[in-house]
Amino acid sequence: MDHTKVFSTKNKPNLKEKENLIDFLFDNLQEYGDPKSDIEKCIDYALKETTSFGGFIVVSFLENEISGVVVVNQTGMKDYIPENILVYIATHKDHRGKGIGKMLMKKTIDVAEGSIALHVEPENPARFLYEKVGFSSKYIEMRLKK
């Protein structure tokens, strides 16, 4: 890891940096990803570019290239719903297994104020990383799409 950078409402990425974050997440989330428009909405929420509670983005770099990204949205709630939801985490597909994800998770936990929730598919191998850094599964999430 060369270095990390944290973007927030106080330290926003410029337009090119934001496009790079969206492209990176779209390219590296692979089967666990979303359309670029959804990724942009999540980033806009974290940066309060839209009406929101805010959040933050942690970016890691290897030789000035993005090696990993985490996007956290604040929920505006506490106790019964965690204060933060980790919406996206991705490491560069060419640099997996080098500890980038673990470092990003630790940095995210350090930066976040309050508890953090995340959603993970049962078969996603990243689940074991989340458990290693202290996450546990409390619920089965159910959704009704309208």
N, C-alpha and C positions, 0 to 999 in steps of 0.2 A: 504494500500500500504506500503509494507516494504521499497522498494526503486526502483529507475529507473536507467537504464544504457543507455548511448548513444554510439552506435558504428558508426564509420566513417572511412574515409581513414587514419586518424591519430590514431585511436583506434579500430583496427580490432578484431573481435572475433577469438578465436582459432578454430581449426577444429571441436572439439566437440560442442562448443557453436554454431557454424554455423549450424551444423546438428540439434541441438536442436531447433534453430529458424525455420528452414525449416519444421521439423516435427510438431512443434507447429502450424505454419500457416496452414499446410496441414490438420491437425486434427481439427482446430477450425474455419477455414473459412467456412467449411461445404458447403452448396449449392452455396456459392458465391466464391468458391475457384478455384484453378488451379492445374495442375499436379505439382509434386515436382520439375520437371526439370524447369518449368517456374518460380516457386518461387525462385529457386537457381539462375537463370539468373538475376532476379530482385535484389536479394541480392548482387550478383557479380557486377552488375552495380553500386549499391549504394556504394560499397566498392572499386570501380575502379579495380576490379579483371579482368575486361575486358575493352576495350576502351570505355570510358564514361565520362560524366560530373560529376559523383559521386552522392552523396546523403548521407543519414544517416538512422540509425535504432534506434528506441526508444523501450526499453524493460522494462516492469514493472515486479516486483517480489512480491510474497506473500509467506512468509516463505521459501525463497530461491527457490521457484518453479516459472517458468514463468507464469504470469497472463495476460499479454497482449503484443502485438508486433505491431509496425507501421514501414512500410518501405517506404521511400520517395526517389524518383529519381529526380535529378536535370535535367532540360531540356536544359540548355545552352541558353535559350531564355529569353526574358523580355518584359513586356508590352502587346504585342499582344498575347502571349502565356505565362502563368505563369511560373515563374522560377523553380517551384517544382511541381511534381505530386505525390500525396499520392497514392501509388499503392496498398498497403495492410494495413489493420488494423483488428486485431482480438483480442477478449478477451476470456479467458478460458471459455469453455461452462458451467463449474460448478460455475463460479463466475460472471455471468452477472447480471446487475441491481445493482451493488455495486459502481458505479461511476468510474470504471477502464477506460472505454472508454473515458469518459469526461476528466479525468486526462491525459490520453495519448494524446488526441487531443490538450489540452492546452499546454502540454510539446512540442509537435510537432510544434505548431504555434510559441512558444518561440524560438525553435532551428532553424527553417527554416529562411533563408535569402530570403526575397521576398514573392511573392504571391504563393498560393497553389491551385492546381486543384485536383479534385478527381472524380471518376466515381462511381455512385451508382444506383442500379436498383430501379425503382419507388416504388416497394413494399417492399424494404428492410427497416425494422424498424429503422435501424441506421441512416437513412436519417434525422430523427427528431433531433438526437444528432448533426449532422453536421450543421443543420440550427441553433440550439441553440448556437453553438460556433461561428457563423458568416458566414457560407457558404450560398451561394444562387445559384439557378440554372439559368444559363444564356443561355444554349443551350440544344438542343436535340442532342446527339452524334449520328452520322451515320458512319458506317464502310463498306468498300468494302473489302472482303476477297479475296486474290489472291492465 
